[in-house]
Amino acid sequence: MKRLLSMALLVVVALAVTLGWRWYGYVSNTDSPYDEVGIELNSRMPLPLRQWGCGKLKATFGAVLPPYGCGGEDGKTWIE
């Protein structure tokens, strides 16, 4: 039972690291703010992380429409 629990913990940690790395790669990219996987990961992050990620995207791509999860009430302005 202990071995199964440690294996499950290892899988959870590996998944968190992989998804976290993919999310960070998305918010720090310089190609496009419209990567589907990155948008989905960013939109599901807790609010403080999502705001930080949207701030990084805005600094890089501020002149374009914000991706899903980074848009304000009207969908045309970036969240702060």
Secondary structure, 3 states (H helix, E strand, C coil): CHHHHHHHHHHHHHHHHHHHHHHHHHHCCCCCCCCHHHHHHHHCCCHHHHHHHHHHHHHHHCCCCCCCCCECCCCCCECC
